[in-house]
């Protein structure tokens, strides 16, 4: 598994990461199936909103961190977490 979502480099890879949710641009590709309780919602003309938990995400909650790691791995395997410059240079 890669680096936990809470570490600093993730901000360069995602459009927005706020309160346990993130928005991925449509240009990054299709979001794979993600484990419950994760919700995936389209955001008109923006991308896809991924909401990790129904309650506020906290780094002190081990279940939240485990879920974030699982989602990070799935998104990484789908090629959605590559730095923008890497994707553009292909």
Buried (B, 14 or more C-beta within 10 A) or exposed (E): EBEEBEEEEBEEBBBBBEEBBBBBBEEBBEBEEBEEEBEEEEBEEEBBBBBBBEEEBEEEBEEBBEBBBBBBEBBBEBEBBBEBEEBEEE
